[in-house]
Amino acid sequence: MTHTVDILPPHEPAIPRAVDHNRHLSASAPFAWLAAGWRDLWTNPLPSLAIGLGVTLVSYAIIYAMFLYGWAQILFPALAGFLVVGPLLATGLYVKSRSLSAGKKISLRAMLFPRGGMHLFFVGAVLMTLMLVWVRAAVLLYALFFGWRPFPGFDQIPQMLLTTAPGLSLLLVGTAVGGLFAAFAFAIGAFSIPLVLDRHRDAFTAMALSLSFVTNNMPATLIWATLVVGLVLLSLATGFLALIVIFPLLGHATWHAYMAVRGE
């Protein structure tokens, strides 16, 4: 009697198993991610700070263009949209953190031109589309509550929003709609790009897994989202100058967040 032995090819552990294993990450875990990101930032800091400076200068240029061409009314939705596309802009920072974890050196060129192929492009396209849809939705909401009334200027916005019925309605509805956009964008974008870089997942699988990571680690990821928003607001309060450091810090910390929810 002969026996046959099935030889299975080696394969990497499935990521969903890591998700099941890490459904109870501590709510304090994001602070450890920030600490690890801080260490990565100041290990060969120039490439990271160069990316932070680049993002800051591009932000200045976009805001200048908005005022130059009379698009100031979409400034606030565009600033919110920055949080949507931020993970795409931080791709090079993920590459650096991955290299540091492996004990390898990394150059600015490798950070600016990572290997991700079309899947990185598709994830970026989805995030950019979400940002544009949110900006368009904000314009439509303004028109819905105020008609074709010209944008009053930033000095009149608090009075317009807080002392008029249409303003209060716009504030409530806009916050709800913006919150839905932000929650969905965060869920699919938080870990999708690290997944493409690290596990070579296709764009749609990466976004689905990112959504799974976020929902299965809700306490930790909610705290993480709050920290991200708080640090970005701190950057705004400094006229974007703090973004030179805060953006790379968040990028590096996001890589460690990804490693944590993945189970490593």
C-alpha positions as CSV (number, residue, x, y, z in Angstrom):
1,M,0.0,0.0,0.0
2,T,1.4,3.3,-1.0
3,H,1.0,6.6,0.8
4,T,1.1,9.9,-0.9
5,V,2.3,13.0,0.8
6,D,1.1,16.4,-0.3
7,I,3.8,19.0,-0.3
8,L,2.3,22.4,0.1
9,P,4.3,25.4,-1.2
10,P,5.5,27.8,1.4
11,H,3.4,30.9,1.7
12,E,3.3,34.0,3.9
13,P,0.8,34.1,6.8
14,A,-2.6,35.5,5.8
15,I,-3.1,39.0,7.0
16,P,-6.7,38.5,8.1
17,R,-5.4,36.1,10.7
18,A,-3.3,38.9,12.2
19,V,-6.4,41.0,12.3
20,D,-8.3,38.4,14.4
21,H,-5.3,38.2,16.7
22,N,-5.1,41.9,17.3
23,R,-8.7,43.0,17.9
24,H,-7.9,44.3,21.4
25,L,-5.0,46.6,20.9
26,S,-4.7,49.0,23.9
27,A,-6.1,52.5,23.4
28,S,-2.7,53.7,24.6
29,A,-0.9,51.9,21.7
30,P,-0.9,55.1,19.5
31,F,1.4,56.8,21.9
32,A,3.9,54.0,21.4
33,W,3.5,54.4,17.6
34,L,4.3,58.1,17.9
35,A,7.4,57.4,20.1
36,A,8.6,54.9,17.4
37,G,7.9,57.4,14.7
38,W,9.9,60.0,16.6
39,R,12.9,57.7,16.7
40,D,12.7,57.0,13.0
41,L,12.4,60.7,12.2
42,W,15.6,61.5,13.9
43,T,17.5,58.6,12.5
44,N,19.0,60.1,9.4
45,P,16.6,63.0,9.7
46,L,17.4,65.0,6.5
47,P,15.3,62.9,4.1
48,S,12.3,62.9,6.4
49,L,12.6,66.7,7.0
50,A,13.0,67.3,3.3
51,I,9.7,65.5,2.7
52,G,8.1,67.6,5.5
53,L,9.4,70.8,4.0
54,G,8.2,69.8,0.5
55,V,4.7,69.1,1.8
56,T,4.7,72.4,3.6
57,L,5.8,74.4,0.6
58,V,3.2,72.7,-1.6
59,S,0.6,73.6,1.0
60,Y,1.6,77.2,0.9
61,A,1.5,77.2,-2.9
62,I,-2.0,75.7,-3.0
63,I,-3.4,78.1,-0.5
64,Y,-1.8,81.0,-2.4
65,A,-3.4,79.8,-5.6
66,M,-6.8,79.5,-3.9
67,F,-6.7,83.2,-2.9
68,L,-5.2,84.3,-6.2
69,Y,-8.0,82.7,-8.3
70,G,-10.8,83.4,-5.9
71,W,-11.4,79.9,-4.5
72,A,-11.0,80.9,-0.8
73,Q,-14.5,79.5,-0.1
74,I,-13.1,75.9,-0.5
75,L,-10.1,76.5,1.8
76,F,-11.6,74.7,4.8
77,P,-12.8,71.7,2.8
78,A,-9.4,71.5,1.1
79,L,-7.6,71.6,4.5
80,A,-9.8,68.7,5.6
81,G,-9.0,67.0,2.3
82,F,-5.4,67.2,3.2
83,L,-6.0,64.5,5.9
84,V,-7.4,62.3,3.1
85,V,-4.4,62.4,0.8
86,G,-1.9,62.6,3.6
87,P,-1.2,58.8,3.5
88,L,-0.3,59.0,-0.1
89,L,2.2,61.9,0.4
90,A,3.8,59.9,3.3
91,T,4.7,56.9,1.1
92,G,8.4,57.7,1.2
93,L,8.3,57.9,5.0
94,Y,6.9,54.4,5.2
95,V,9.7,53.2,3.0
96,K,12.3,54.7,5.3
97,S,10.7,53.1,8.4
98,R,10.5,49.7,6.8
99,S,14.2,50.0,5.8
100,L,15.2,51.0,9.4
101,S,13.2,48.1,10.8
102,A,15.2,45.8,8.5
103,G,18.5,47.4,9.5
104,K,19.0,48.9,6.0
105,K,20.1,52.4,4.9
106,I,17.7,54.5,2.8
107,S,18.3,57.4,0.5
108,L,16.0,60.3,-0.3
109,R,15.8,59.0,-3.9
110,A,14.4,55.7,-2.8
111,M,11.9,57.5,-0.6
112,L,10.7,59.7,-3.4
113,F,10.4,56.9,-5.9
114,P,9.2,53.9,-4.0
115,R,8.4,50.6,-5.7
116,G,4.7,50.1,-5.7
117,G,3.7,50.2,-9.3
118,M,0.2,50.9,-10.5
119,H,-1.4,49.8,-7.2
120,L,0.1,52.8,-5.4
121,F,-1.4,54.9,-8.2
122,F,-4.8,53.4,-7.8
123,V,-4.9,53.9,-4.1
124,G,-3.8,57.5,-4.6
125,A,-6.4,58.0,-7.3
126,V,-9.1,56.8,-4.9
127,L,-8.0,59.0,-2.1
128,M,-7.7,62.0,-4.5
129,T,-11.2,61.3,-5.8
130,L,-12.6,61.2,-2.3
131,M,-11.0,64.6,-1.5
132,L,-12.3,66.2,-4.7
133,V,-15.8,64.8,-4.0
134,W,-15.7,66.2,-0.5
135,V,-14.7,69.6,-1.7
136,R,-17.5,69.5,-4.3
137,A,-20.0,68.4,-1.7
138,A,-18.9,71.3,0.5
139,V,-19.5,73.8,-2.3
140,L,-23.0,72.2,-3.0
141,L,-23.9,72.4,0.7
142,Y,-23.0,76.1,0.8
143,A,-25.2,76.7,-2.3
144,L,-28.0,74.7,-0.7
145,F,-28.2,76.8,2.4
146,F,-27.1,80.2,1.1
147,G,-28.0,80.1,-2.6
148,W,-25.7,82.0,-4.9
149,R,-24.7,84.4,-2.2
150,P,-21.0,85.4,-2.7
151,F,-18.5,84.1,-0.2
152,P,-18.5,86.7,2.6
153,G,-14.8,86.5,3.6
154,F,-13.1,84.8,6.5
155,D,-13.8,87.7,8.9
156,Q,-17.5,87.2,8.6
157,I,-17.6,83.4,8.7
158,P,-18.1,83.0,12.5
159,Q,-21.0,85.4,12.5
160,M,-22.5,83.8,9.4
161,L,-22.3,80.3,10.8
162,L,-23.2,80.9,14.4
163,T,-25.8,83.6,14.3
164,T,-28.0,82.7,11.3
165,A,-30.4,79.8,10.8
166,P,-28.8,78.8,7.4
167,G,-25.4,79.0,9.0
168,L,-26.2,76.8,11.9
169,S,-27.9,74.3,9.6
170,L,-24.9,74.3,7.3
171,L,-22.6,73.8,10.3
172,L,-24.5,70.8,11.5
173,V,-25.1,69.1,8.1
174,G,-21.6,69.9,6.9
175,T,-20.1,68.4,10.0
176,A,-22.1,65.2,9.6
177,V,-21.3,64.9,5.9
178,G,-17.7,65.7,6.4
179,G,-17.4,63.3,9.3
180,L,-18.7,60.5,7.0
181,F,-16.2,61.3,4.3
182,A,-13.4,61.5,6.9
183,A,-14.3,58.2,8.6
184,F,-14.5,56.3,5.3
185,A,-11.3,57.9,3.9
186,F,-9.4,57.2,7.1
187,A,-10.6,53.6,7.2
188,I,-9.5,52.7,3.7
189,G,-6.4,54.9,3.6
190,A,-4.9,54.4,7.0
191,F,-3.0,51.2,6.1
192,S,-3.6,50.6,2.4
193,I,-0.4,52.1,1.2
194,P,1.8,50.2,3.7
195,L,0.1,47.1,2.6
196,V,0.9,47.7,-1.0
197,L,4.5,48.5,-0.1
198,D,5.1,45.6,2.3
199,R,2.9,42.8,1.1
200,H,2.4,43.8,-2.5
201,R,-1.3,43.7,-2.2
202,D,-3.4,45.0,-5.1
203,A,-5.1,48.4,-4.4
204,F,-8.6,47.1,-3.7
205,T,-7.5,44.3,-1.4
206,A,-5.2,46.7,0.4
207,M,-8.1,49.2,1.0
208,A,-10.4,46.4,2.2
209,L,-7.7,45.1,4.6
210,S,-7.1,48.6,5.9
211,L,-10.8,48.9,6.6
212,S,-10.7,45.6,8.4
213,F,-7.6,46.7,10.5
214,V,-9.4,49.9,11.5
215,T,-12.7,48.4,12.5
216,N,-11.1,45.4,14.3
217,N,-9.0,47.8,16.4
218,M,-11.5,50.5,17.0
219,P,-10.3,51.9,20.3
220,A,-6.7,52.2,19.2
221,T,-7.5,53.6,15.8
222,L,-10.0,56.2,17.1
223,I,-7.3,57.5,19.4
224,W,-4.8,57.4,16.5
225,A,-7.2,59.4,14.3
226,T,-7.7,61.9,17.1
227,L,-4.0,62.4,17.5
228,V,-3.5,62.8,13.8
229,V,-6.2,65.5,13.6
230,G,-4.9,67.2,16.7
231,L,-1.3,67.4,15.4
232,V,-2.5,68.7,12.0
233,L,-4.5,71.4,13.8
234,L,-1.3,72.3,15.7
235,S,0.5,72.6,12.4
236,L,-2.3,75.0,11.2
237,A,-1.9,77.0,14.4
238,T,1.7,77.6,13.6
239,G,1.1,78.6,10.0
240,F,2.1,75.2,8.7
241,L,5.7,75.6,10.0
242,A,5.3,72.8,12.5
243,L,4.2,70.6,9.6
244,I,7.8,70.3,8.6
245,V,8.3,68.0,11.6
246,I,4.8,66.8,12.3
247,F,4.2,65.4,8.8
248,P,7.2,63.1,8.8
249,L,6.5,62.2,12.5
250,L,3.0,61.0,11.5
251,G,4.3,59.2,8.5
252,H,6.8,57.2,10.4
253,A,4.3,56.5,13.2
254,T,1.8,55.3,10.7
255,W,4.2,52.6,9.6
256,H,4.5,51.4,13.2
257,A,0.7,51.5,13.6
258,Y,0.5,49.3,10.5
259,M,3.0,46.8,12.0
260,A,1.1,46.7,15.2
261,V,-2.3,46.0,13.7
262,R,-0.7,43.5,11.4
263,G,0.6,41.7,14.4
264,E,4.3,42.3,14.4
